[in-house]
Amino acid sequence: MRPLSQTLTELIGFTEEMLTKPARHHGLAAETRFPLLAQEIRDADKRPSEGIRATSSGIAIVACPEAYFAGEMDPTSRWLAAIGGLLPLLRGEAWQALRNEKEAAGEGYRR
């Protein structure tokens, strides 16, 4: 099981690619990368948090590609717009997950 921060960071990359190259994802609805990411995030959300919970935006953002893939996969899709709106929250939670992991490892956070 990899750290949540890595999973969230990979989800950031995947969703950024969806936003910048939506046509590329027409053939990726059955791709294995996204369903694995979605499952990892759902599993992490079920477990107790190591600190401040950092899965809310991940859960919300996972629903958007699923709806996008299940629909018309239009480059002007409202689901892509929702992803764009959620990405700043996801970036913040990926950072929080990293901080949680460092604190749990006893490294603490230094500015």
VEXVOKE-958781 format. One record per atom (N, C-alpha, C): x, y, z; atom name; residue in one letter; residue number from 1. Coordinates in Angstrom, 2 decimals, decimal comma. Layout:
<nodes>
NODE / X / Y / Z / CA / a / NUM
...
</nodes>
This chain:
<nodes>
NODE / 0,84 / -1,17 / 0,00 / N / m / 1
NODE / 0,00 / 0,00 / 0,00 / CA / m / 1
NODE / 0,90 / 1,24 / 0,00 / C / m / 1
NODE / 0,70 / 2,10 / -0,96 / N / r / 2
NODE / 1,53 / 3,29 / -1,03 / CA / r / 2
NODE / 0,91 / 4,43 / -0,22 / C / r / 2
NODE / 1,69 / 5,44 / 0,10 / N / p / 3
NODE / 1,16 / 6,56 / 0,87 / CA / p / 3
NODE / 0,06 / 7,31 / 0,11 / C / p / 3
NODE / -0,90 / 7,83 / 0,87 / N / l / 4
NODE / -2,01 / 8,58 / 0,30 / CA / l / 4
NODE / -1,51 / 9,77 / -0,52 / C / l / 4
NODE / -0,47 / 10,44 / -0,05 / N / s / 5
NODE / 0,03 / 11,61 / -0,78 / CA / s / 5
NODE / 0,46 / 11,24 / -2,20 / C / s / 5
NODE / 1,05 / 10,07 / -2,37 / N / q / 6
NODE / 1,45 / 9,63 / -3,72 / CA / q / 6
NODE / 0,22 / 9,35 / -4,59 / C / q / 6
NODE / -0,79 / 8,73 / -4,01 / N / t / 7
NODE / -2,00 / 8,44 / -4,76 / CA / t / 7
NODE / -2,68 / 9,74 / -5,19 / C / t / 7
NODE / -2,78 / 10,68 / -4,26 / N / l / 8
NODE / -3,42 / 11,97 / -4,59 / CA / l / 8
NODE / -2,62 / 12,72 / -5,63 / C / l / 8
NODE / -1,30 / 12,66 / -5,54 / N / t / 9
NODE / -0,45 / 13,33 / -6,54 / CA / t / 9
NODE / -0,64 / 12,71 / -7,92 / C / t / 9
NODE / -0,76 / 11,39 / -7,97 / N / e / 10
NODE / -1,01 / 10,74 / -9,26 / CA / e / 10
NODE / -2,39 / 11,11 / -9,79 / C / e / 10
NODE / -3,37 / 11,22 / -8,90 / N / l / 11
NODE / -4,71 / 11,65 / -9,33 / CA / l / 11
NODE / -4,68 / 13,07 / -9,88 / C / l / 11
NODE / -3,87 / 13,92 / -9,28 / N / i / 12
NODE / -3,71 / 15,29 / -9,78 / CA / i / 12
NODE / -3,21 / 15,24 / -11,23 / C / i / 12
NODE / -2,16 / 14,47 / -11,47 / N / g / 13
NODE / -1,61 / 14,36 / -12,83 / CA / g / 13
NODE / -2,62 / 13,81 / -13,81 / C / g / 13
NODE / -3,35 / 12,78 / -13,40 / N / f / 14
NODE / -4,35 / 12,17 / -14,27 / CA / f / 14
NODE / -5,44 / 13,17 / -14,63 / C / f / 14
NODE / -5,95 / 13,89 / -13,63 / N / t / 15
NODE / -7,05 / 14,82 / -13,91 / CA / t / 15
NODE / -6,57 / 16,06 / -14,66 / C / t / 15
NODE / -5,34 / 16,50 / -14,40 / N / e / 16
NODE / -4,80 / 17,61 / -15,20 / CA / e / 16
NODE / -4,71 / 17,22 / -16,66 / C / e / 16
NODE / -4,30 / 15,99 / -16,91 / N / e / 17
NODE / -4,23 / 15,51 / -18,29 / CA / e / 17
NODE / -5,62 / 15,43 / -18,92 / C / e / 17
NODE / -6,60 / 15,03 / -18,14 / N / m / 18
NODE / -7,98 / 15,00 / -18,66 / CA / m / 18
NODE / -8,43 / 16,38 / -19,08 / C / m / 18
NODE / -8,05 / 17,40 / -18,30 / N / l / 19
NODE / -8,46 / 18,76 / -18,61 / CA / l / 19
NODE / -7,73 / 19,34 / -19,81 / C / l / 19
NODE / -6,46 / 19,02 / -19,94 / N / t / 20
NODE / -5,68 / 19,61 / -21,03 / CA / t / 20
NODE / -5,77 / 18,82 / -22,33 / C / t / 20
NODE / -6,07 / 17,51 / -22,22 / N / k / 21
NODE / -6,16 / 16,65 / -23,41 / CA / k / 21
NODE / -7,40 / 15,74 / -23,31 / C / k / 21
NODE / -8,60 / 16,32 / -23,25 / N / p / 22
NODE / -9,79 / 15,48 / -23,06 / CA / p / 22
NODE / -10,01 / 14,48 / -24,19 / C / p / 22
NODE / -9,64 / 14,80 / -25,41 / N / a / 23
NODE / -9,86 / 13,90 / -26,54 / CA / a / 23
NODE / -9,05 / 12,61 / -26,37 / C / a / 23
NODE / -7,91 / 12,69 / -25,71 / N / r / 24
NODE / -7,07 / 11,51 / -25,50 / CA / r / 24
NODE / -7,79 / 10,47 / -24,64 / C / r / 24
NODE / -8,72 / 10,90 / -23,81 / N / h / 25
NODE / -9,36 / 10,01 / -22,86 / CA / h / 25
NODE / -10,60 / 9,30 / -23,41 / C / h / 25
NODE / -10,94 / 9,55 / -24,65 / N / h / 26
NODE / -12,07 / 8,84 / -25,24 / CA / h / 26
NODE / -11,84 / 7,34 / -25,22 / C / h / 26
NODE / -10,64 / 6,91 / -25,45 / N / g / 27
NODE / -10,34 / 5,48 / -25,46 / CA / g / 27
NODE / -9,87 / 4,96 / -24,12 / C / g / 27
NODE / -9,83 / 5,82 / -23,10 / N / l / 28
NODE / -9,28 / 5,42 / -21,82 / CA / l / 28
NODE / -10,34 / 5,12 / -20,77 / C / l / 28
NODE / -11,59 / 5,10 / -21,13 / N / a / 29
NODE / -12,65 / 4,86 / -20,15 / CA / a / 29
NODE / -12,44 / 3,53 / -19,43 / C / a / 29
NODE / -11,87 / 2,57 / -20,10 / N / a / 30
NODE / -11,64 / 1,27 / -19,47 / CA / a / 30
NODE / -10,19 / 1,11 / -18,99 / C / a / 30
NODE / -9,41 / 2,19 / -19,08 / N / e / 31
NODE / -8,01 / 2,13 / -18,66 / CA / e / 31
NODE / -7,92 / 1,71 / -17,19 / C / e / 31
NODE / -6,90 / 0,99 / -16,86 / N / t / 32
NODE / -6,78 / 0,47 / -15,49 / CA / t / 32
NODE / -6,22 / 1,50 / -14,51 / C / t / 32
NODE / -5,50 / 2,49 / -14,97 / N / r / 33
NODE / -4,88 / 3,45 / -14,05 / CA / r / 33
NODE / -5,91 / 4,18 / -13,21 / C / r / 33
NODE / -6,95 / 4,71 / -13,83 / N / f / 34
NODE / -7,94 / 5,47 / -13,07 / CA / f / 34
NODE / -8,72 / 4,61 / -12,08 / C / f / 34
NODE / -9,25 / 3,45 / -12,48 / N / p / 35
NODE / -9,98 / 2,64 / -11,48 / CA / p / 35
NODE / -9,12 / 2,25 / -10,28 / C / p / 35
NODE / -7,83 / 2,02 / -10,49 / N / l / 36
NODE / -6,94 / 1,70 / -9,37 / CA / l / 36
NODE / -6,77 / 2,90 / -8,45 / C / l / 36
NODE / -6,60 / 4,08 / -9,04 / N / l / 37
NODE / -6,50 / 5,30 / -8,24 / CA / l / 37
NODE / -7,78 / 5,51 / -7,44 / C / l / 37
NODE / -8,91 / 5,36 / -8,10 / N / a / 38
NODE / -10,19 / 5,56 / -7,43 / CA / a / 38
NODE / -10,35 / 4,60 / -6,26 / C / a / 38
NODE / -9,96 / 3,35 / -6,45 / N / q / 39
NODE / -10,09 / 2,37 / -5,38 / CA / q / 39
NODE / -9,15 / 2,69 / -4,21 / C / q / 39
NODE / -7,93 / 3,11 / -4,52 / N / e / 40
NODE / -6,98 / 3,47 / -3,47 / CA / e / 40
NODE / -7,51 / 4,62 / -2,63 / C / e / 40
NODE / -8,12 / 5,61 / -3,28 / N / i / 41
NODE / -8,64 / 6,76 / -2,56 / CA / i / 41
NODE / -9,85 / 6,36 / -1,71 / C / i / 41
NODE / -10,72 / 5,54 / -2,27 / N / r / 42
NODE / -11,87 / 5,07 / -1,49 / CA / r / 42
NODE / -11,42 / 4,24 / -0,29 / C / r / 42
NODE / -10,42 / 3,40 / -0,48 / N / d / 43
NODE / -9,90 / 2,60 / 0,63 / CA / d / 43
NODE / -9,29 / 3,50 / 1,71 / C / d / 43
NODE / -8,54 / 4,51 / 1,29 / N / a / 44
NODE / -7,93 / 5,44 / 2,25 / CA / a / 44
NODE / -9,00 / 6,20 / 3,02 / C / a / 44
NODE / -10,09 / 6,52 / 2,36 / N / d / 45
NODE / -11,17 / 7,26 / 3,02 / CA / d / 45
NODE / -11,85 / 6,41 / 4,10 / C / d / 45
NODE / -11,83 / 5,10 / 3,93 / N / k / 46
NODE / -12,45 / 4,19 / 4,91 / CA / k / 46
NODE / -11,57 / 3,98 / 6,14 / C / k / 46
NODE / -10,27 / 4,18 / 5,99 / N / r / 47
NODE / -9,35 / 3,97 / 7,10 / CA / r / 47
NODE / -9,31 / 5,21 / 8,00 / C / r / 47
NODE / -8,92 / 5,02 / 9,27 / N / p / 48
NODE / -8,72 / 6,20 / 10,14 / CA / p / 48
NODE / -7,61 / 7,08 / 9,57 / C / p / 48
NODE / -7,74 / 8,37 / 9,75 / N / s / 49
NODE / -6,74 / 9,30 / 9,24 / CA / s / 49
NODE / -5,56 / 9,41 / 10,20 / C / s / 49
NODE / -4,38 / 9,67 / 9,65 / N / e / 50
NODE / -3,18 / 9,87 / 10,47 / CA / e / 50
NODE / -3,10 / 11,28 / 11,04 / C / e / 50
NODE / -4,00 / 12,12 / 10,63 / N / g / 51
NODE / -4,01 / 13,52 / 11,06 / CA / g / 51
NODE / -5,27 / 14,15 / 10,49 / C / g / 51
NODE / -5,15 / 15,35 / 9,99 / N / i / 52
NODE / -6,28 / 16,01 / 9,35 / CA / i / 52
NODE / -6,69 / 15,18 / 8,13 / C / i / 52
NODE / -7,97 / 14,84 / 8,04 / N / r / 53
NODE / -8,48 / 14,02 / 6,92 / CA / r / 53
NODE / -8,15 / 14,71 / 5,61 / C / r / 53
NODE / -7,61 / 13,95 / 4,67 / N / a / 54
NODE / -7,16 / 14,50 / 3,39 / CA / a / 54
NODE / -7,71 / 13,72 / 2,20 / C / a / 54
NODE / -8,95 / 13,24 / 2,32 / N / t / 55
NODE / -9,51 / 12,45 / 1,23 / CA / t / 55
NODE / -10,79 / 13,03 / 0,64 / C / t / 55
NODE / -11,32 / 14,09 / 1,21 / N / s / 56
NODE / -12,63 / 14,60 / 0,76 / CA / s / 56
NODE / -12,63 / 15,04 / -0,70 / C / s / 56
NODE / -11,64 / 15,83 / -1,09 / N / s / 57
NODE / -11,61 / 16,28 / -2,49 / CA / s / 57
NODE / -11,29 / 15,11 / -3,42 / C / s / 57
NODE / -10,50 / 14,15 / -2,96 / N / g / 58
NODE / -10,20 / 12,97 / -3,77 / CA / g / 58
NODE / -11,46 / 12,18 / -4,06 / C / g / 58
NODE / -12,29 / 11,99 / -3,04 / N / i / 59
NODE / -13,56 / 11,28 / -3,22 / CA / i / 59
NODE / -14,45 / 12,06 / -4,19 / C / i / 59
NODE / -14,51 / 13,37 / -4,02 / N / a / 60
NODE / -15,35 / 14,19 / -4,91 / CA / a / 60
NODE / -14,83 / 14,17 / -6,34 / C / a / 60
NODE / -13,53 / 14,26 / -6,50 / N / i / 61
NODE / -12,96 / 14,33 / -7,85 / CA / i / 61
NODE / -13,06 / 12,99 / -8,56 / C / i / 61
NODE / -13,00 / 11,88 / -7,82 / N / v / 62
NODE / -13,11 / 10,55 / -8,43 / CA / v / 62
NODE / -14,48 / 10,38 / -9,09 / C / v / 62
NODE / -15,50 / 10,95 / -8,51 / N / a / 63
NODE / -16,85 / 10,84 / -9,08 / CA / a / 63
NODE / -16,95 / 11,54 / -10,43 / C / a / 63
NODE / -16,18 / 12,59 / -10,64 / N / c / 64
NODE / -16,28 / 13,37 / -11,88 / CA / c / 64
NODE / -15,79 / 12,60 / -13,11 / C / c / 64
NODE / -14,58 / 12,01 / -13,11 / N / p / 65
NODE / -14,19 / 11,21 / -14,27 / CA / p / 65
NODE / -15,11 / 10,02 / -14,50 / C / p / 65
NODE / -15,60 / 9,43 / -13,41 / N / e / 66
NODE / -16,53 / 8,31 / -13,59 / CA / e / 66
NODE / -17,78 / 8,77 / -14,34 / C / e / 66
NODE / -18,30 / 9,93 / -13,97 / N / a / 67
NODE / -19,48 / 10,47 / -14,67 / CA / a / 67
NODE / -19,12 / 10,87 / -16,10 / C / a / 67
NODE / -17,94 / 11,43 / -16,27 / N / y / 68
NODE / -17,47 / 11,82 / -17,61 / CA / y / 68
NODE / -17,35 / 10,60 / -18,51 / C / y / 68
NODE / -16,71 / 9,53 / -18,01 / N / f / 69
NODE / -16,53 / 8,31 / -18,79 / CA / f / 69
NODE / -17,86 / 7,63 / -19,08 / C / f / 69
NODE / -18,82 / 7,76 / -18,16 / N / a / 70
NODE / -20,14 / 7,11 / -18,33 / CA / a / 70
NODE / -21,04 / 7,89 / -19,28 / C / a / 70
NODE / -20,68 / 9,15 / -19,56 / N / g / 71
NODE / -21,52 / 10,00 / -20,40 / CA / g / 71
NODE / -20,99 / 10,14 / -21,81 / C / g / 71
NODE / -21,16 / 11,34 / -22,34 / N / e / 72
NODE / -20,80 / 11,62 / -23,73 / CA / e / 72
NODE / -19,31 / 11,87 / -23,94 / C / e / 72
NODE / -18,57 / 12,11 / -22,88 / N / m / 73
NODE / -17,14 / 12,45 / -22,95 / CA / m / 73
NODE / -16,90 / 13,63 / -23,89 / C / m / 73
NODE / -17,70 / 14,65 / -23,72 / N / d / 74
NODE / -17,62 / 15,88 / -24,49 / CA / d / 74
NODE / -16,52 / 16,77 / -23,89 / C / d / 74
NODE / -15,64 / 17,36 / -24,72 / N / p / 75
NODE / -14,60 / 18,24 / -24,19 / CA / p / 75
NODE / -15,13 / 19,46 / -23,44 / C / p / 75
NODE / -16,41 / 19,78 / -23,59 / N / t / 76
NODE / -17,00 / 20,89 / -22,84 / CA / t / 76
NODE / -17,88 / 20,38 / -21,70 / C / t / 76
NODE / -17,66 / 19,16 / -21,29 / N / s / 77
NODE / -18,45 / 18,51 / -20,25 / CA / s / 77
NODE / -18,42 / 19,26 / -18,93 / C / s / 77
NODE / -19,55 / 19,31 / -18,27 / N / r / 78
NODE / -19,63 / 19,93 / -16,94 / CA / r / 78
NODE / -18,78 / 19,16 / -15,94 / C / r / 78
NODE / -18,55 / 17,87 / -16,20 / N / w / 79
NODE / -17,72 / 17,07 / -15,30 / CA / w / 79
NODE / -16,27 / 17,51 / -15,35 / C / w / 79
NODE / -15,81 / 17,90 / -16,53 / N / l / 80
NODE / -14,45 / 18,43 / -16,64 / CA / l / 80
NODE / -14,35 / 19,77 / -15,92 / C / l / 80
NODE / -15,40 / 20,57 / -16,01 / N / a / 81
NODE / -15,43 / 21,85 / -15,29 / CA / a / 81
NODE / -15,38 / 21,62 / -13,79 / C / a / 81
NODE / -16,10 / 20,62 / -13,32 / N / a / 82
NODE / -16,08 / 20,29 / -11,89 / CA / a / 82
NODE / -14,69 / 19,85 / -11,45 / C / a / 82
NODE / -14,02 / 19,06 / -12,28 / N / i / 83
NODE / -12,65 / 18,65 / -11,97 / CA / i / 83
NODE / -11,76 / 19,88 / -11,83 / C / i / 83
NODE / -11,89 / 20,81 / -12,76 / N / g / 84
NODE / -11,09 / 22,03 / -12,71 / CA / g / 84
NODE / -11,33 / 22,81 / -11,43 / C / g / 84
NODE / -12,57 / 22,83 / -10,97 / N / g / 85
NODE / -12,89 / 23,52 / -9,73 / CA / g / 85
NODE / -12,36 / 22,80 / -8,49 / C / g / 85
NODE / -12,28 / 21,50 / -8,56 / N / l / 86
NODE / -11,83 / 20,70 / -7,41 / CA / l / 86
NODE / -10,31 / 20,55 / -7,33 / C / l / 86
NODE / -9,61 / 20,77 / -8,43 / N / l / 87
NODE / -8,15 / 20,55 / -8,43 / CA / l / 87
NODE / -7,40 / 21,35 / -7,36 / C / l / 87
NODE / -7,72 / 22,63 / -7,14 / N / p / 88
NODE / -6,99 / 23,33 / -6,06 / CA / p / 88
NODE / -7,21 / 22,69 / -4,69 / C / p / 88
NODE / -8,41 / 22,19 / -4,44 / N / l / 89
NODE / -8,67 / 21,49 / -3,18 / CA / l / 89
NODE / -7,87 / 20,20 / -3,10 / C / l / 89
NODE / -7,80 / 19,47 / -4,21 / N / l / 90
NODE / -7,05 / 18,22 / -4,25 / CA / l / 90
NODE / -5,56 / 18,48 / -4,01 / C / l / 90
NODE / -5,03 / 19,53 / -4,59 / N / r / 91
NODE / -3,61 / 19,86 / -4,37 / CA / r / 91
NODE / -3,36 / 20,15 / -2,89 / C / r / 91
NODE / -4,27 / 20,89 / -2,28 / N / g / 92
NODE / -4,13 / 21,19 / -0,85 / CA / g / 92
NODE / -4,20 / 19,94 / 0,01 / C / g / 92
NODE / -5,09 / 19,02 / -0,34 / N / e / 93
NODE / -5,21 / 17,80 / 0,45 / CA / e / 93
NODE / -4,03 / 16,86 / 0,20 / C / e / 93
NODE / -3,45 / 16,87 / -0,98 / N / a / 94
NODE / -2,24 / 16,08 / -1,22 / CA / a / 94
NODE / -1,11 / 16,60 / -0,33 / C / a / 94
NODE / -1,02 / 17,91 / -0,22 / N / w / 95
NODE / -0,01 / 18,52 / 0,66 / CA / w / 95
NODE / -0,28 / 18,14 / 2,12 / C / w / 95
NODE / -1,55 / 18,19 / 2,53 / N / q / 96
NODE / -1,91 / 17,82 / 3,89 / CA / q / 96
NODE / -1,60 / 16,35 / 4,17 / C / q / 96
NODE / -1,87 / 15,48 / 3,20 / N / a / 97
NODE / -1,57 / 14,06 / 3,36 / CA / a / 97
NODE / -0,07 / 13,86 / 3,56 / C / a / 97
NODE / 0,75 / 14,59 / 2,81 / N / l / 98
NODE / 2,20 / 14,49 / 2,96 / CA / l / 98
NODE / 2,62 / 14,95 / 4,35 / C / l / 98
NODE / 2,04 / 16,04 / 4,82 / N / r / 99
NODE / 2,34 / 16,53 / 6,17 / CA / r / 99
NODE / 1,94 / 15,49 / 7,22 / C / r / 99
NODE / 0,75 / 14,88 / 7,04 / N / n / 100
NODE / 0,30 / 13,84 / 7,97 / CA / n / 100
NODE / 1,29 / 12,68 / 8,01 / C / n / 100
NODE / 1,73 / 12,26 / 6,83 / N / e / 101
NODE / 2,65 / 11,13 / 6,74 / CA / e / 101
NODE / 4,00 / 11,45 / 7,40 / C / e / 101
NODE / 4,48 / 12,67 / 7,20 / N / k / 102
NODE / 5,75 / 13,06 / 7,82 / CA / k / 102
NODE / 5,61 / 13,12 / 9,34 / C / k / 102
NODE / 4,49 / 13,65 / 9,83 / N / e / 103
NODE / 4,28 / 13,70 / 11,27 / CA / e / 103
NODE / 4,17 / 12,30 / 11,86 / C / e / 103
NODE / 3,46 / 11,41 / 11,17 / N / a / 104
NODE / 3,31 / 10,03 / 11,64 / CA / a / 104
NODE / 4,67 / 9,31 / 11,69 / C / a / 104
NODE / 5,56 / 9,70 / 10,79 / N / a / 105
NODE / 6,90 / 9,11 / 10,76 / CA / a / 105
NODE / 7,85 / 9,79 / 11,73 / C / a / 105
NODE / 7,36 / 10,81 / 12,43 / N / g / 106
NODE / 8,18 / 11,52 / 13,40 / CA / g / 106
NODE / 9,08 / 12,57 / 12,81 / C / g / 106
NODE / 8,88 / 12,87 / 11,54 / N / e / 107
NODE / 9,73 / 13,88 / 10,90 / CA / e / 107
NODE / 9,25 / 15,28 / 11,17 / C / e / 107
NODE / 7,96 / 15,46 / 11,40 / N / g / 108
NODE / 7,42 / 16,79 / 11,63 / CA / g / 108
NODE / 7,47 / 17,63 / 10,38 / C / g / 108
NODE / 6,88 / 18,79 / 10,47 / N / y / 109
NODE / 6,83 / 19,70 / 9,34 / CA / y / 109
NODE / 7,65 / 20,92 / 9,68 / C / y / 109
NODE / 8,54 / 21,29 / 8,77 / N / r / 110
NODE / 9,37 / 22,51 / 8,95 / CA / r / 110
NODE / 9,15 / 23,43 / 7,78 / C / r / 110
NODE / 9,01 / 24,67 / 8,09 / N / r / 111
NODE / 8,89 / 25,68 / 7,03 / CA / r / 111
NODE / 10,21 / 26,32 / 6,75 / C / r / 111
</nodes>
